[in-house]
Amino acid sequence: MKIFATIFTKNKNQFITWLLLTICCALSARVWVFTNKVPDLLNGRDGFLYLNAARLIRGETCSSDFDPNANAPRNETLGRIIYPIFLNSAFTLAQWTPTPTEVLEKMKERQPRLNDNWHWRFFTTKENLKAVQLLQHLLGIIATIIAFLLLWWWTKVGWLSALGSLFAVGWRPAWLFFERCILTETLAATLLLMTIALVVQSHRSRWSPVWMVSTLIASYLLSLTRPNFLFLLPLLALWFLWQSPERFGKLLWVRKLVIAVIPIVILAGIWKTYGSITAYHFALTPDAFEDPILRQSLKEHLAHNPNDHHAIYNLIPTLMERWNVSWSETHRRIAQETRKALHRHPDVFAKSTLNGLVEYFFYAGISWGSLRGLISLGLAVFNLLGLSALMIPNAPLTLRLALLITILNAIACSVVIGVYAEQARYAFPTETLLSLAALWAIWYFVHRSMGIKQRMQQQS
């Protein structure tokens, strides 16, 4: 008994020491970024959309006027309610103070769209964007802790858990960048890691209903943050039902129900995914569309912006004017034209989907001979190493589930948006899981090779 007590105490002390060191390292990086970097609204128009939605939720008077920064009416919520609530939480914690003037001036130097009458009025009165950055840095620290816990549960090695969590989250440039952006990436990635950690806890507790319900709630919040994770809730629900007889023996009949329901869920998922396919696949192929106005408008736009992957999205104001219809009707017509293009040019769709799947794991593709290309290639190899954990018989059950979620998300994103819609952003939440899986695989192979070497020495 004394031996087991000594081992437990040693592991506990190792766990606490390495965890505290990891938190300090992650915190120091974020203190530097928060002190030296300003919030970022430069990337795309999504940030302005979420800010408008946050204003609408808290009861601000938002007209249906078209917002050129968001490329949508000011009263459009997008149906992604969690991040706007998160923004309002940050503003509330800052007591509805304005963004500091010096911060706004620095932001305006790189983000000229910031200085418009509508958004500027809120930034200078009640919306503190620096508070959003601070709260997202806090999410980064929480995500680092969760990554540490996952590696600890899977390896019980303190130094590996510390280095792995810092590599995957704590010191990762992508995390430090997105924590400054008014975008959903940081929140979505944290919620995904939290969901996986809750799955592990459910497994460790022999499928306790409390932990399983907590997991489903976290996955639901994730789907309301990023719709491409909508598949996660039914997947986890079915998986938990399948595992429930391990705790409640009388529920063995539930597995027959799961087997019967799975085909229905798969068909519903396929239908939902098909209905969500976007025009991004055909952004650089004007002749794929049947409507003459859309086809001609896209040709004119590409003549001046030949590589604009967001061409159709950027054309929305022009299409609204030429079709003489509302914003919602414009989107409905684009969806109709996308269905027609899908049947007329399935080759374009297939090529875009396959390339999107590659880009999901390669992070913006490989440009041979460039530093960025080499980094991209290194990440791709690392990702493939992480995916190899699926082939390892002794891989933890929860790690395999995390990799399955990663693959399903990659397929869903590739089918829905293809190669022209910044797959690296959609891959960001699962990037951490791939890194953790790769580190576990390296640890497993090294541990196994050392064990084989020791056995060979003993035999000799």
C-alpha positions in Angstrom: 0.0 0.0 0.0 2.9 2.4 0.8 4.3 1.8 -2.7 1.0 2.7 -4.4 0.7 5.8 -2.1 4.3 6.9 -3.0 3.6 6.5 -6.8 0.3 8.4 -6.5 1.9 11.3 -4.6 4.8 11.4 -7.1 2.4 11.5 -10.0 0.2 14.1 -8.3 3.2 16.4 -7.6 4.5 16.0 -11.1 1.0 16.8 -12.5 0.7 20.0 -10.4 4.3 21.2 -11.1 4.1 20.7 -14.9 0.5 22.2 -15.1 1.6 25.3 -13.2 4.6 25.7 -15.4 2.4 25.3 -18.5 -0.1 27.9 -17.3 2.8 30.4 -16.5 4.3 29.9 -20.0 0.9 30.3 -21.8 0.1 33.3 -19.6 3.4 35.1 -20.3 2.8 34.8 -24.1 -0.6 36.3 -23.8 0.5 39.1 -21.6 3.0 40.1 -24.3 0.4 39.9 -27.1 -2.3 41.8 -25.1 0.2 44.5 -24.3 1.7 44.9 -27.8 -1.1 43.9 -30.2 -4.5 45.4 -30.9 -7.8 43.6 -31.8 -8.1 42.6 -35.4 -11.2 43.2 -37.6 -9.2 43.1 -40.9 -10.0 39.5 -41.8 -13.1 39.3 -43.9 -16.5 40.7 -42.9 -17.5 38.2 -40.3 -16.4 40.3 -37.4 -18.7 43.1 -38.4 -21.6 40.6 -38.8 -21.1 39.3 -35.3 -20.9 42.8 -33.8 -24.2 43.7 -35.5 -25.8 40.5 -34.2 -24.6 41.3 -30.7 -26.2 44.8 -30.9 -29.4 43.3 -32.1 -29.5 40.7 -29.3 -29.0 43.3 -26.6 -31.8 45.5 -27.9 -30.0 48.2 -29.9 -32.0 49.8 -32.7 -30.6 48.2 -35.8 -32.2 49.1 -39.1 -32.4 46.9 -42.1 -30.0 49.2 -43.9 -27.3 47.4 -45.8 -23.9 47.5 -43.9 -21.1 47.6 -46.5 -18.6 46.4 -44.0 -20.6 43.3 -43.1 -22.0 42.9 -46.6 -25.4 42.2 -45.1 -28.3 44.1 -43.5 -27.5 45.4 -40.0 -30.3 43.4 -38.5 -29.0 40.0 -39.8 -28.0 37.5 -37.0 -26.8 34.6 -39.2 -28.4 32.2 -36.6 -25.0 31.8 -34.8 -26.1 33.2 -31.5 -23.3 32.0 -29.1 -20.5 34.3 -30.3 -22.6 37.5 -30.3 -23.6 36.6 -26.7 -19.9 36.1 -25.9 -19.2 39.6 -27.3 -21.9 41.1 -25.1 -20.4 39.3 -22.1 -17.0 40.9 -22.8 -18.6 44.3 -23.1 -20.5 43.8 -19.9 -17.4 42.7 -18.0 -15.8 45.9 -19.3 -18.8 47.8 -17.9 -19.8 49.1 -21.4 -16.7 51.3 -21.6 -15.4 52.4 -25.1 -12.4 50.9 -26.8 -9.4 53.1 -25.7 -8.7 55.8 -28.2 -5.0 54.8 -28.8 -6.2 51.3 -29.6 -8.7 52.5 -32.1 -6.1 54.7 -33.8 -3.7 51.8 -34.2 -6.5 49.6 -35.5 -7.5 52.2 -38.0 -4.0 52.4 -39.5 -4.4 48.8 -40.8 -8.2 48.6 -40.9 -9.6 51.7 -42.7 -13.1 50.2 -42.8 -13.2 50.6 -39.1 -13.8 54.3 -39.3 -17.4 54.5 -40.4 -20.3 56.3 -38.6 -22.2 53.1 -37.7 -19.5 50.9 -36.1 -17.3 53.8 -34.9 -20.2 55.1 -32.8 -20.4 51.9 -30.8 -16.6 51.5 -30.5 -16.3 55.0 -29.0 -19.2 54.7 -26.6 -19.9 51.2 -25.2 -18.0 48.4 -27.1 -14.5 47.7 -25.7 -12.8 45.5 -28.3 -9.8 45.2 -26.0 -12.1 43.4 -23.5 -13.0 40.9 -26.2 -9.3 40.3 -26.9 -8.7 39.8 -23.1 -11.5 37.3 -22.8 -10.3 35.4 -25.8 -6.8 35.3 -24.3 -8.4 33.7 -21.2 -10.0 31.1 -23.5 -6.5 30.4 -24.9 -5.2 29.7 -21.4 -8.3 27.5 -20.6 -7.7 25.6 -23.9 -4.0 25.1 -23.0 -5.0 23.6 -19.7 -7.5 21.3 -21.4 -4.8 20.2 -23.9 -2.5 19.5 -21.0 -5.2 17.4 -19.3 -5.8 15.4 -22.4 -2.2 14.5 -22.9 -1.8 13.7 -19.2 -4.8 11.4 -19.3 -3.4 9.7 -22.4 0.3 9.4 -21.4 0.7 10.3 -17.7 3.9 12.1 -18.6 4.2 15.6 -17.2 6.9 17.1 -19.4 5.3 15.7 -22.5 1.9 17.1 -21.5 3.5 20.5 -20.8 5.5 20.8 -24.1 2.6 19.3 -26.1 0.0 21.7 -24.8 2.3 24.7 -25.4 3.0 23.5 -28.9 -0.6 22.7 -29.7 -2.2 25.8 -28.0 -0.1 27.8 -25.5 2.6 29.1 -27.8 1.0 28.3 -31.2 1.1 31.4 -33.4 -2.3 30.6 -34.9 -3.9 30.6 -31.4 -2.2 33.9 -30.4 -3.4 35.5 -33.7 -7.0 34.3 -33.6 -7.3 35.4 -30.0 -7.0 38.9 -31.2 -9.5 38.6 -34.0 -13.2 39.3 -33.6 -14.0 35.9 -35.0 -15.4 32.6 -33.7 -12.2 30.6 -34.1 -10.9 30.8 -30.5 -14.3 30.1 -28.9 -15.1 27.2 -31.3 -11.7 25.6 -30.7 -12.0 25.9 -26.9 -15.5 24.4 -27.0 -14.3 21.5 -29.1 -11.4 20.8 -26.7 -13.8 21.1 -23.8 -16.2 18.6 -25.5 -13.4 16.1 -26.0 -12.3 16.5 -22.4 -15.8 15.9 -21.2 -16.0 12.8 -23.3 -12.8 11.6 -21.6 -14.4 12.3 -18.2 -17.5 10.4 -19.2 -15.4 7.5 -20.2 -13.4 7.7 -16.9 -16.6 7.8 -14.9 -18.0 4.7 -16.6 -20.5 6.9 -18.6 -21.9 8.9 -15.8 -25.1 10.7 -17.0 -23.9 14.0 -15.5 -20.7 14.0 -17.6 -22.6 12.8 -20.7 -25.2 15.5 -20.5 -22.4 18.1 -19.9 -20.7 16.8 -23.1 -23.9 17.1 -25.1 -24.4 20.7 -23.9 -20.9 21.6 -24.9 -21.3 20.1 -28.3 -24.6 21.9 -28.8 -22.9 25.3 -27.9 -20.2 24.4 -30.4 -22.7 23.8 -33.2 -24.4 27.2 -32.4 -21.0 28.8 -32.7 -19.8 27.0 -35.9 -22.6 25.2 -37.9 -20.1 22.9 -39.5 -20.0 21.0 -36.2 -23.7 20.3 -36.3 -23.1 16.6 -36.8 -21.3 16.3 -33.5 -24.4 16.4 -31.2 -26.2 13.4 -32.8 -22.9 11.5 -33.2 -22.1 11.9 -29.4 -25.7 11.1 -28.5 -25.7 7.8 -30.4 -22.2 7.0 -29.0 -23.3 7.6 -25.4 -26.4 5.5 -26.0 -24.3 2.7 -27.3 -22.0 2.9 -24.2 -24.7 3.2 -21.6 -25.2 -0.6 -21.0 -21.7 -0.6 -19.5 -23.1 1.3 -16.6 -26.8 0.3 -16.8 -26.9 -3.4 -17.8 -30.7 -3.3 -18.3 -30.3 -0.9 -21.2 -28.7 -3.4 -23.5 -31.7 -3.2 -25.8 -30.7 0.5 -26.5 -27.9 -0.8 -28.8 -30.5 -2.3 -31.2 -32.2 1.1 -31.3 -28.9 2.8 -32.1 -28.3 0.4 -35.0 -31.8 1.1 -36.3 -31.4 4.9 -36.0 -27.9 5.2 -37.5 -29.0 4.8 -41.2 -31.7 7.5 -40.7 -29.1 9.9 -39.1 -26.6 9.3 -41.9 -29.3 9.9 -44.6 -30.5 13.1 -42.8 -26.8 14.2 -42.5 -26.2 13.6 -46.2 -29.4 15.5 -47.1 -28.5 18.4 -44.8 -25.0 18.6 -46.2 -26.2 18.5 -49.8 -28.6 21.3 -49.0 -25.8 23.4 -47.5 -23.5 23.2 -50.6 -22.4 26.8 -51.4 -21.5 28.7 -54.5 -17.9 28.9 -53.4 -17.2 25.8 -55.4 -18.0 27.8 -58.6 -16.5 31.2 -57.6 -14.0 31.1 -60.4 -16.2 29.3 -63.0 -18.8 31.9 -64.2 -20.1 29.6 -67.0 -21.2 27.1 -64.4 -24.2 29.3 -63.7 -27.3 29.4 -65.7 -28.6 32.9 -64.7 -27.2 35.4 -67.3 -27.1 38.3 -64.7 -25.1 36.2 -62.2 -22.8 34.8 -64.9 -22.1 38.2 -66.5 -21.6 39.9 -63.1 -19.2 37.3 -62.0 -17.2 37.6 -65.3 -17.0 41.3 -64.9 -15.8 41.0 -61.3 -13.2 38.3 -62.1 -11.9 40.4 -65.0 -10.7 43.0 -62.4 -10.1 40.5 -59.5 -9.1 37.2 -61.2 -8.3 35.3 -58.0 -11.0 36.5 -55.8 -12.3 33.3 -54.1 -15.0 35.4 -52.3 -16.2 36.8 -55.6 -19.9 35.8 -55.3 -20.0 36.9 -51.7 -18.6 40.3 -52.7 -21.0 40.5 -55.6 -24.1 40.4 -53.3 -24.8 44.2 -53.4 -24.4 44.2 -57.2 -26.7 41.3 -57.6 -29.3 42.9 -55.3 -29.3 45.9 -57.5 -29.4 44.1 -60.8 -32.0 41.5 -59.8 -33.9 44.3 -57.9 -34.5 41.9 -54.9 -33.9 41.9 -51.2 -30.8 40.5 -49.5 -32.6 37.2 -48.4 -34.0 36.7 -51.9 -30.5 37.2 -53.4 -29.2 34.4 -51.2 -32.1 32.2 -52.2 -31.4 32.8 -55.9 -27.7 32.1 -55.5 -28.6 28.8 -53.7 -30.9 27.9 -56.6 -28.1 28.7 -59.1 -25.7 26.6 -57.1 -27.9 23.5 -57.4 -28.1 24.0 -61.1 -24.3 24.5 -61.4 -23.8 21.3 -59.3 -25.7 19.3 -61.9 -24.2 21.0 -64.9 -20.6 20.9 -63.8 -20.1 18.0 -61.2 -16.5 17.9 -62.3 -15.9 21.4 -60.9 -17.6 20.5 -57.7 -15.6 17.2 -57.3 -12.3 19.0 -58.0 -13.1 21.7 -55.5 -14.1 19.2 -52.9 -11.0 17.1 -53.2 -8.7 20.1 -53.2 -10.6 21.4 -50.2 -10.0 18.2 -48.3 -6.2 18.4 -49.1 -6.1 22.1 -48.0 -7.9 21.3 -44.8 -4.9 19.2 -43.6 -2.2 21.2 -45.5 -3.2 24.7 -44.2 -3.3 26.9 -47.2 -1.4 24.5 -49.5 2.2 24.0 -50.3 4.3 26.5 -52.3 7.4 24.6 -53.1 10.6 26.5 -52.4 9.1 29.0 -50.0 9.4 29.1 -46.2 5.7 29.1 -45.9 5.5 26.0 -48.1 8.0 24.2 -46.0 6.1 25.0 -42.8 2.9 23.9 -44.5 4.5 20.6 -45.6 5.8 20.0 -42.0 2.3 20.6 -40.6 0.8 18.3 -43.2 3.3 15.5 -42.3 2.6 16.1 -38.6 -1.2 15.9 -39.2 -0.8 12.6 -41.1 1.2 11.3 -38.2 -1.7 12.3 -35.9 -4.2 10.6 -38.1 -2.1 7.5 -38.0 -3.2 7.0 -34.3 -6.4 5.6 -35.7 -4.4 2.6 -37.0 -2.8 1.9 -33.6 -4.6 -0.8 -31.7 -3.7 0.6 -28.3 -4.8 4.1 -29.0 -7.2 5.5 -26.4 -10.9 5.2 -27.3 -11.4 8.9 -26.8 -8.4 9.8 -29.0 -9.9 7.8 -31.8 -13.2 9.6 -31.4 -11.4 13.0 -31.5 -9.8 11.9 -34.8 -13.1 10.7 -36.2 -14.6 14.1 -35.4 -11.7 15.7 -37.2 -12.2 13.6 -40.4 -16.0 14.1 -40.4 -15.5 17.9 -40.1 -12.9 17.9 -42.9 -15.3 16.0 -45.2 -18.3 18.2 -44.3 -16.3 21.5 -44.8 -14.9 20.2 -48.1 -18.2 19.2 -49.5 -20.1 22.3 -48.4 -17.5 25.1 -49.2 -14.7 23.5 -51.2 -11.2 24.8 -51.7 -12.1 28.5 -52.1 -13.4 29.4 -48.7 -10.3 29.4 -46.4 -10.3 25.7 -45.3 -7.4 26.6 -42.8 -9.9 28.6 -40.7 -12.4 25.7 -40.7 -9.6 23.4 -39.8 -8.3 25.5 -36.9 -10.5 24.0 -34.1 -9.4 20.5 -35.0 -5.7 21.4 -35.6 -5.1 21.1 -31.9 -6.5 17.6 -31.8 -4.3 16.5 -34.7 -1.2 17.9 -32.9 -2.1 16.2 -29.7 -2.7 12.9 -31.6 0.7 13.2 -33.3 2.5 13.8 -30.0 0.7 10.8 -28.5 1.7 8.7 -31.5 5.4 9.8 -31.2 5.3 9.0 -27.5 3.7 5.6 -28.2 6.3 4.6 -30.8 9.2 5.7 -28.7 7.8 4.0 -25.6 7.2 0.8 -27.6 10.6 0.8 -29.2 12.3 1.2 -25.8 10.2 -1.6 -24.4 11.2 -3.9 -27.3 14.9 -2.9 -26.9 14.7 -3.7 -23.1 13.1 -7.1 -23.8 15.8 -7.9 -26.4 18.5 -7.0 -23.9 16.9 -9.2 -21.2 16.7 -12.1 -23.7 20.3 -11.8 -24.7 
